[in-house]
Amino acid sequence: MSYFERMDAVHMDILKEIGNIGAGHAATALSKLLNKKIEMTIPDVRIISFDEMMDIVGGADNVVAAVFLRIEGDAPGNMFFVLSIEQAERFIQQMIGDEQFKLEQDCSELSLSALQELGNILAGSYLSSLSDFTHLNLYPSVPALSIDMIGAILSYGLIEMSRVGDHVIVVDTAIHEEHQPDDRVKGHFFLLPDPESFHIIFRALGVEHDE
């Protein structure tokens, strides 16, 4: 029986709690960065297939903004934070105070660095929470931003993952200013541990695996 088949509601609740703790840290960091009160929630954490992952981001040919980070430490892997172009533009608009900003018209260094910093803060906060909970030493690499078709962006991680299965951990995220929940920026974290990292992470979460 695979790790994914052994995951039950309790383990998923643990992953969501890790996400919520990370979201709290990220909200604090974003509030300081933007100089305004930011709230962040984790609507859902789930394990989905590769096909489902492509579906929730609009299909393999859909162009998105994605921040890629390599997870280093005790359980190496890949992490992607993916935003639709519309959601990415909304965040940059809030970041730079320009409601007319459009990525297709202005891919300036300032706007791109804003997205890169968002991914860096969120990934760092989530990994810190996961590390604290599992007692594993995990830390992110320098983030790399890409605006491309999601299939091309995820291809490396999927090739690695295909050696152990066809599922990935997805952490939904929602970011908004205080008292403005209807104006939220929504994105997805995709956590793709290296094949040898699976037993380390799941064992730390209390999930046993049949050899």
Secondary structure, DSSP 8 states (H G I E B T S, - for coil): --HHHH--HHHHHHHHHHHHHHHHHHHHHHHHHHTS-EEEE---EEEEEHHHHHHHTT-TT-EEEEEEEEEEESS-EEEEEEEEHHHHHHHHHHHHT-TT--TTT---HHHHHHHHHHHHHHHHHHHHHHHHHHT--EEE---EEEEEEHHHHHHHHHHHHTTT-SEEEEEEEEEEETT-GGG-EEEEEEEEE-GGGHHHHHHHTT-----
